[in-house]
Amino acid sequence: MRAIRAAAATAALAAALAACSGGDGGDGDGTAAPSGSAAPSGPISWGPCTDIKRADGRGVATPAPDQQCGKLAVPLDYADPAAGTIDLALIRVKATGPGERIGSLLFNFGGPGASGVDTLAQAAKALGSLGARYDLVSFDPRGVERSSGVRCGGTAEMDEFTAVDSVPEDAAERAEIERITEEFTAACGRTSGKVLAHVGTVSAAEDMDRIRAALGDQRLNYLGMSYGTQLGAVYATRYPEKVGRFVLDAPLDPSVSMKERTLVQTAGFQKAYEAFLKDCVKDRQCKIGPDADAANRNIEALMDRLNDEPLKVGDRELTQGLAGTGIAAALYSEQTWPLLDQVLALAVKGDGRGLLFLADSYTGRGADGSYSTVMSSFPAISCVDTAERPGDAELLQTEKQALKISPLFGSAGMGTICSSWPVPGDDAASKIDASGSAPIVVIAGTGDPATPYEWGPKLTAQLKTGVLVTYKGEGHGAYLSGDACVKKVTDAYLLEGKVPAEGTTCPA
């Protein structure tokens, strides 16, 4: 989850196409005619940002003065424009210079379900090299937060859903998981039924072309991370002639089945977990155990105890499910591995606050008990993006195979939720072919737990115009990892139109 990622025809053509994307944007306050069948949505009314939230859900008291927020009305249903509109929430940080302004650079930071408004507000400084010559722009995609965000009940319902154990031990536990899941999906239908059928990636890609037009850019320059790579790939498939400089970091493979995605991601998290254990014990300072085997046994024993008796944390409980979520959250970045060691050691001693904090950061639960839409938007978008609705036998088979790969992270995956989802889905977002577009740079990490490396070459081949860059490093996503080589390669393409050589590897 979320989540932040074929060679070009010829080098000469790649350079020419990339160069065409530069310098054609206006000041971003006007209206331009969208491509294809899209009609103008009107201008974006920019103003001060008043409701930016931090990662812990708390509001930012004093938003940065260089950040502007706005709304853009788009059709709820592109197949039936008369059905009404929804407002997309956007954020912009105008180019600071020096250097000639290239245009706008649109971001999607992943999920599906992550707020682009909140994330760009917090990440703008880390994107400073790009912000010199681009207006940095992001948005809450339809079904997310301020853009008619999907919600599935209130705090009590969300607490029950996020706390459920991931792997049932017997028929009674399996029935309990099914009950909670069905109640969750029913709540989604009750609370957000109007938009639920219209939050898919194909519609979000159409929204991006409306955004491009409203910003005054002839072509869309884009940096998509994690799920944002699928969104970018769908846009490039529908509007190849409008692709400017595109970078897809931590790529998904849209063609895989729900079962395949579950098994590959399970293997990815298990690989990251084993890398964490190896790193933890290398200097004999690991708090959770003196060696990797001992540390793993301690963690498995902790999870077994939590399954039988959750840890009290104030007026809440750290369940086996929440503990697993907390561990997975910390595996997304190598920088949080030392913290994971500390909170696991505390949990073994009976203090579950740290693991619960990590789980809450992942599920979007604020200190006041309120939730962001991420845990509702994620299944809403995922289930609309597939026609798959697996039955009990298929789910059980997936779960058994996943548990063989990883006793810690194995489960039936998203199929459990999609099986009872209240609206149907389709497979349009899985069909990728960006033939005719400018080169699209795909950056895949060898140690990425959430979007394993093998998806990088697969997405690159599907795009037809993709150029693969391999990042030999840990964690989910490469551009914000701190690797100087990845930053250099990415900035060279986005700022100068320099297409990476085939076979580029970072660190070099």
N, C-alpha and C positions, 0 to 999 in steps of 0.2 A: 504494500500500500504506500501511497504518496511519497504521502508523499507527496523530490525535486528533480528520464533522459532518452552497393553496386557502384561502382566507380562512375564518375561523370563521363559523358560521351568522349570529350577530348579536353585536354588542359586549356587549350586556347578558347574553346567555346565556354568552358566553365568560368574562366576569368571574365569573358565578355558579358555573360549573363549576370554574374555577381556585380560587375561594375554598374550595370543598368539599374540596380536597386538604390543607388546612392543619390542623395541630394534632391529628391523629387518631392519631399514633403513640404506642406505649408506650415503655418504657425500653429496648426492644430485646433483653431477655433472656428473653422468654416465647415462647409458641407461639400462633399464630392460625391459624384454618382458611383455607386457600387458596381462591381462587375456582374456579369451574368444576369440572372433574373431578379437579383435583389434590388429593391427600391430604396430611395433615400430614407433614412430614419430621422433626419433632422440633426441639428448641431448638438454638441455636448455642452451643457451649461456648467462651466467650471466654477468652483468656489472653494472656500476653506474646508479642510477636513475636520469634522467635528466628532467622529465616533470611532477613531482608530483604536484597536485593541492589541495588547501585547499577547505573547504566546500563552501566558497564564490566564487569559481572559479578562484581565483588568484593563480599564480604559486608560488611554494616554492623556494625561492632564493637559499638556501643552503640545499639540501637534507641530511638527516641523513647519516653519513658515514657507519653505520652498515646495511643499507638497500641496497639490490641488486635487479635489475630489469632484466627481460629477456623475450624471446619469444619462443613459441613452435608452430610449424606448425601442424595443424590437418586437416582432410578432411572437405571440405565445406559440402559435402553430404555423410554421412556414407553409404547410399544405393548405391552410385555411386562414389567410390573413385577417378575415373578418371576425375571427374568434377573439380578437383583442390583443393587447400588448402587455409586456412586462418591462420593468426598468432594470437595466444592468447597471451596477455600481462600478465606477472606475476611479483610478487614482493616477496622477501624472506628476512627475518631477521633471521640470523643463531642463533642457541641456544647459550646462554651465560654462562650456568652453574650457580651454582654448580650442581652436579648430573650427572648421566649417560644419554647421549642423547637417547631419545626414538625413534625419527624419525622426520617426518614432520607432521605438523598439518595444514590442509587446511581449509580456511575460505570462507564462502559466507555470506555477511552482509545484503542481502535482496534485495528488489525491487519488482518484477524483474527489473533490470536495474541499480543497484548501482555499482559503480566502486570499486572492491575489492582492486585494486592497491592504489588508493587514500585513501580509508578508512583504510586499514591496516597501511599505512604510518603514518596516524594521530593517530591511536589507539594502536600502538605497545607498548607504555609505559604502558597503562592500562592493557595490556595482559602480563605483565612482569613475573608473576608467571608461566604461561604456556611457555613463551619464555626461561625460564631457561633450560628446557630439550627438548623442541621441536624447530626445525626450523619452524618459523611462515611463512606460505605461503598463498597468496591469488592471485586472478586473476580477470581480466575483462572478464566475460563470453561472449561468442559469441553474437554479436549484441550490445555490450556495449562499449562505449568509444574507447579505443585503439584496441579492438578486433573486427574490422569491425563494429564499432558502427552504429546503425540505426539512420538516421537523416531524419526529415520530413520538409524540407524547411529551410528557414533562419530565422533571427530574427523577421522580420515582420510577417511571418506566425505563428511562435511560440507565439509571443505576442498576436496575435488575438485569437489563440486557447486556451491559458491558461487564458485569461481574460474573456472568455464567461461565462455568468450567468449560474448557475447550474440548475435553475428551471425556465422554461418559464412561463410567466404570461398569454400569449394569443397565438393564432395561428401564429401571425406574429413573435413573439419571438421564437416559436418552429421551424418555418421554417428557421430562422436565425441560430439557433443552428445546425440544420441539414446541412445547407449550409457550415458552418465553419468546421463541423466535416468531411463532405465528401471531402472538399478541403484539410484538414489535411491528411486524409488517402490516397488520391490521391498523395499528395506530398511524402508520405512515399514510395509509389510504384515507383515514378519517381527517387527519390534520392537513395534508398537502395534496389531496386528490386532484385539485384543479391543474396543478403543474406536473404531476407525477409522470404522465405519459410523454412530457415534452422536455425532459432534462437531459436527453442523450447527447452524445458527442457530435453527431451529425448536426444537430441544431446549434450546438455551441460553436461549431466551425462556421456555420452561417452567421452567427453573431459576430465572430471575429472579422468577417468581411464587412459587416456593418460598421464595426469599430474602425477598421482601416479607412473606410470611406469618410466617416465622420472626422477622423484625424487629418484628413486631407492628403493621405499618402497613396501614390499610385500603386505601390507594391507593399506587401506586409513584411517587415523585418521582425524576427521572432526568436525568442529563446524559451524553449519548453523543457521542463524537467519532469522526469518520471511519467506520470499520466499525461503531463503536458506534451510528451513526445507523441503519444497517440493522437491527441488533439491536433497537434501540428501536422502530423502525417495525413489525417483526414482532411484538414484544410488544403494541404498541398495536392491531395488527390482531386478535390473538387474545384480548386482554383490554381492549377499549376502555373498559369500565366501571370498570376498575381504574387507568386513567391519571390521575395527579395532575398535577404540574407537570413537563412534559417539555421539554427543550431538546436539539436535534440540531444539532451544530456540525460543519461540513465534510462535508456530506451526500453519500452515495452514492445512485445511482439503481439500485435493485434490479432494475428491469425490463430493463436493457440486456443484450444478448447478450455473450458472452465477447469476440467480435471487436470489437463496438462499444466495450466498456470499454477494450480495448487501444488502439484508435485515439484515443479521447478522452483517455485518460491520456497517451499519447505526445504529443499536441498540447499538453496541459497542462504537461508537463515541458519541452517545447521552448520554450513561451512564458515559463516561469520562467527557463530558461537564457538566453534573449535579454534578459530584464529584468536578470539578473545581469550580463551583459556590458555592457549600457548603463550600469548603475549603477557598475560597476567602473572604467570609463574616463572618467566624467563630470568627475572632478577631476584627470585625467592622472596618477594615482598607481597605476594598475593594473599589477601586476607581471607579469601574463601577456601583456600586449601594449599598445601605445600607443593603439589604437582597437579598436572591437568586431570589425571584420573581421580584423585582425591577431591579436587574442586568440583568436578562433574558429579561425583557421588553425593557430595553435600548439597548441591543444587537439586538433584533428583529427590533426595530425601526431604528437602524443604517443600518441594512441589507436592509430594505425596502427603505430607502433614497438612498442607493447606487444603488439599482436596477433602480431607476428613474433618479438619477443624481450622477454619479461617482465622487469621490474626486480627484481633481488635485494634483499630486505629481510631481513637476518639469514638465518635458515634457511628463509625463505618467499619467495614471488614475488608481485609486484604484476602481475596479468594485466590484459588489456583489460577482462574482465568485472568484476573487482574495482574497477578504476579507474572504470568507469561507475557501479557501485554507490556508490562514494564521492562522485562528483559529484552523483548524484541525492539522496543523503542530505543533502548540504549545501544543496540547493535547497529543502528543506522549510521552512526559516525564513530570512527576510531577515537575521537576526542572524548567521548563519553564512556569509554571502557573503564578508566580508573574509577569513575563514579559508580558504575555498575558493580564493580568489585566491592566497593564500600557498602552499598545498600543491600547487596546480597548477604554480606557478612552480618550486617545488623539484623536482617530478617531471620537468619539462622538463630540469632540470639533472642528473637521474639519482638523485634522492633520493625514493623512493616511500613513505617512512614515514607522511607525513601523509595521503595518499590511502588507504593501507591502514588507518590508524586509523579514518578516516571509514567505510570499508567494514565494518570489524569492528563498529563501533557500530551499524550498520544490520542486520547479519546476526546480531547477538547472540553474537559470538565473544569470549570472555574472554581475558585475558592468558595464562592457563594452557592455552589451546587448547580449553577446553570451550565448548559452545554452549548458549545458552538454547533453548527449544523454538520460538522465533518462526518460524524458517525452515522448520520442519516443521509447526507448527500452522497457518501461513498457507495452504499448499496443501491440508492436510487438511480444513480448514473450507471453503475456497473450492470444492474439487472435490465435496464432499458436497452443497454448496448449488446445484449445477447438474446437469442431466441431459446437458449438452453433452459430447460426446467427439469433437472435431474430428479429421478424418483429415489425412493428409499434404498433400493438395492444398489444403485449406482453410487449414491452418497456413501454407503457403508463400504463399498469397494475402494473408493477414493480415500476414505479415512484409514482403512487398513494399510494401503500402500504408502500413505503419507507417514503413518506411525512407524513403519519399517525404516523410512529414511531418517526420521527424527522423532523420538519419543517425546521431546520437549515441544516441538512446533507442529507436529502432525495433526491434521484435522480434515474435515470434509470440505473446508474452504467456503467460498461465497455461494456455492451451490445450495447450501442449507437455507440461506435467506432467499435466494432467487426462486427456489421451488415454491415458496408461498407468497411471492411478490404479487401485489394486487393489480398490476397492469402488465400486459405482454411486452416483449422486447423483440428486436430484430438484429440481424447481423451486418447491417450496412457499415458500421464503424470498424469492421474487421477487414474490409476490402480496401487494400492500399495499392495505389499505383500513381506516382507523381510524375509520370513521363512528360517531358517538355518543360519541367520546372528548372529554375536555377539550381546549382548544387546545394544539397542539404547535408550539413555536417552532423554526423551521428557519433556521440562520445559514449563508449561503453566501458564500465569498470570491471576489472577481473575479480575484485573482492566485494562486489555490490550484493547485499543480501536480498533486497527487495526486487530489483530488476537484474537478474543474473546475466553475466557477460554474453551467454549464447544468444540472447535476444538482440544484441547489437548487430551482429552480422545478418541476422534474419530480417530485421527491419530495414537495414541498409539495402539488402537485395530487393525487398518488396517496393521500396521507393523508386528504384531504377536510376535515380539521380543522386543517391546517397554516397557519401564519402566517410568511411569508418576511421575513427581515431580510437586507439586502445589506451585506456588509463590503467596502469598497473598499480593499483592501490586499493585500500579498504574503504568501506562506507558507501552510502547511497548518494550518488551524484558526484560529479567531478569538478565542475567549474567553481563551486564554493568550498571545495575541499582544502584549498590553500596550495595546491600544486602549481608551481610557477610555470611549468611546461604547458599544462592544460590552459591556463589563463592566457599565455602568450599565443597559443594556436587559436583559441577562440576569439580573442581580441583582434588578432590579425585578420581573421575572416570578417567579423562583424564591423570593424572599423576601416579596414583597408580593402576588403574583398579578396584577400589572399586565400585561395582554396588549399587546405592541407594536402600534402602529397599522399598518395595511396600507401597504406601501411604505416602511417605515422603512429608512434607509440610514445606515451608519456609515463614517467619521466624518460627523457630521450636516452 
